[in-house]
Amino acid sequence: MDVGISAVRWFVPSPRREGAFVRAAGLPVHVRYSGAGDDRKPLALFVHGHFGSSRTWSGLTALLSGQLECVAMDLPGFGRTPPPACYSTTAMGDTVAAVAEAISDEPVHVIGNSYGGTIALWLAATHPELVRSLTLISPAVSLSPAGLTMRKCLTVLYRLCAGGAGLRRQLSGKDARALTDAVLKECCMDSSGIDATVFDVAVADVREALRNPARITAESRSFRALAATLMRFHFPGGSSLRRVARRITVPTAIIWGEGDATVPVRHARRLARLIPGARLAVVRGTGHLPQLEAPQRVAAIIAAHIAHIAEHPARV
């Protein structure tokens, strides 16, 4: 399907539309808009991952703004949204649900990456009335990165879950640009191809995290909550992520980097089997962040997914 991505111009939102706050779950949640405020376009809500913010999506939303009204949010404790009382996956999902209700009277298209993908998955299963479609980009559904021994994996988990003070000590004195470069090299198959402007946005997010003790606490506590969620993936019970995935009824696209070493692609096929009717697209030459590594290809997949829903509403 030709979705015309190559013809999409980069959209620079006006100051009035760039950032706003919506009241959701008792918090002022910061959101960024792209799409010139055209209410005739389908509305899509973007949910970022760890060490990210609403700005993480700037390259992808610019490509999609010709087809969609894009709203990227700062999760509680990230970006310009203040910290929540609870960082559990369910609490985060409820906040995203409240944002979806605040920005639209109709169900929205929800797109999430990594940690944000796990929250989006939870949202679609527990609040299907708010979700028109779901797009999961390398969602965090596993605690077993490729190439790590169990001992190394447990060490990494311990460091990330050690609490805000512990994580601050580990990051103390780190240069934001060097740390961003190291993280992207770890997460991507080839980070050298990432657009320079997008890289600078990532550096700004990491620099903000390094300077803000509350942000480091948010990173640590949210990762601890995510780890608890993922540990239940294989366990019995209604809160198992496996059972949650099976409850999803909205049209779902799963996008995964072929060389994802953070959450290996074998989990993509497993997740696609769990979600009824899910479509899987594996993006060659990319890792855990395909929306940064191959934004035009990812934008085309998302646009085609949403266009298919609009063209065949009775079939989805």
Buried (B, 14 or more C-beta within 10 A) or exposed (E): EEBEBEEBEEBEBEEEBEBBBBEBBEBEBBBBBBBEEEEEBBBBBBBBBBBBBBBBBBBBBBBBBBBBBBBBBBBBBBBBBBBBEBBBBBBBBBBBBBBBBBBBEEBBBBBBBBBBBBBBBBBBBBBBEBBBBBBBBBBBBBBEBBEBEEEEBEEEBEBBBBBBEBBBEEBEEBEBBEBBBEBBEEBBBBBEEBEEEBBEBBBBBBBBBBEEEEBBBBBBBBBBBBBBBBEBBEEEEEBBBBBBBBBBBBBBBBBBBBBBBBBBBEBBEBBBEBBEEBBBBBBEBBBBBBBBBBBEBBBBBBBBBBBBBEEEEEEB
